[in-house]
Amino acid sequence: MHVRIRVPGKPDTTVPVVSKLTKIEQFRRLVKEKLNVDPRLQCLLYGGKLLEDGYTFHDYNIKLNDVIQLMIRPGNDKEDQKAAVIDKSKVIACNTDQEETIPYEDAKSSLYLVGDLVDIRDSEDGAWVEGKIVRIVLDPKIKSEEESQPDHKEGNLLFKVQCDDDEEDSDLYCKVKEIRPRACKEIDVTDLKTGQVVMINHNPNEPNEKGHWYDFKIDEVQKNRNKYKLVGTIYLGKDAIPQDDTTAPIHDKIFAIEEAVPVNERTDEYKTLTKEPPPKRSQALKCRKCRDDKEVSCKECGCFLCAGKESPNEILLCDECDRGYHMSCLSPAVTEVPAGDWYCPSCRRDPNEVVAPGAAKQRKKQTSKSGRDWGRGMACVGKTKTCAMPANHFGPIPGVRVGRTSAAGVRHPRSRRPRRLQHRALGWVRGRLRRGLRVHVLRQRRPRPVRQPAHGRTLHASDTHQGEPGSGAELRGGARV
């Protein structure tokens, strides 16, 4: 037999299996040969169940050509990452992609110095965030002299920066085009000009809410009473993709874009601006319920039980619903931060309620038998008897005593096509000694035109028709059975 392995974003892969008694750990080795995925990183799912080692295909009822979902777990950080070793002239850092150490050599820049306040372009949405240069090194990827002569004169340098919002030390290295001097010069809305490029606060998803800081090229300034709106081009993304005809309401300050001044041309005033941090710029709201007010209790950004925001280092985040809980508010209280995944009481699964492999195949045992007897009722029986009497039989029925009070009889319908009993009604019973007993049945029929009289009136089968008594035509509609 064979099964199909499905990986998100890739076509299905067919894997041959010897039999249904194949162990899951044996199947993991087959997957490694086909897809080159370490068995420790394989997460196999089938029918809503996680395939575990020690069970077979028969336990999970996996059939021919069934699809097994393969999810690849992330690698172990302890094995993939190594601690950085700091030296006076070199820095050995860990590169998780190439799994090798890269040496960084200190260098000097003609535009920036260590400690300068800069704006850093975010690699995801292209917004500018506040930061500071903590180190300047040479780019280790540029080895040859030809590669070391890029278009920009500072292109062979990397700037290690530290964002103001990051509490821990970051290993973020940026190129010269991804940083610029921190904006500190405000521009009044009345001084804006068409074609000018400024930095504004904008939220692409909800323009009326505060967002991040982006570059904006002004095409038009609109004024509605006391409110202003800018119409122009905004630059989003890592590559600064222009978005034309963007309307951005002004609800924060507008800053001018600063140009880098060479180190040898800096004045004392400029040196002061690059070292002393200006007032912190506003950022996008993290919680819209409390509007990031630290004095307001909120279950969205604080503890979900007590709604408090104190002791943020003691708040545990659920790996399923992302809600926060104080370790002391839990019942029972948690004294240490869990090393692995942690789930809140509402998301935690009871091991007794988890369906074990193969448990779905077990049938529920009947505790008692039903004593109800249908008595061969007409609602439950099928074809019980077959009429063996010929169609032209006349006379007594064999096996039925004459004069017996019973409903025994012979019925031979004219057509083999089954008729619905709800569309028939019993008329009467009549009979003669020589002709036998006959039952007249009325059958409902749709009205249909019979003939067209000369005076234009159409007769239907439902019209009253008088026939010869005893001929069967005395029924309403003239239908004879």
Secondary structure, DSSP 8 states (H G I E B T S, - for coil): -EEEEE-TTS--EEEE-S-TT-BHHHHHHHHHHHH---GGGEEEEETTEE--TT-BHHHHT--TT-EEEEEE----HHHH----EE-SSEEEEEETTTTEEEEEEB---SS--TT-EEEEE-TTT--EEEEEEEEEEE-TT--STTTT--SSTTTTEEEEEEETT-SS---EEE-GGGEEE----B--GGG--TT-EEEEEE-SS-TTS--EEEEEEEEEEEEETTEEEEEEEEEETTTTEEEEEEEEE--S--EE------GGG--HHHHHHHHS---------S-TTTTT-TTS--TTTSBTTT---S-GGGEEE-TTT--EEETTTSSS---S--SS----TTT---GGGS--TTGGG-----SS-------S-TTT--------S-TT--S--TTS-TT--S-------S-SS---GGGEEEEEEEEETTTEEEEEEEE-----EEE--TTS--EETTS-----TTTTTTSTT----
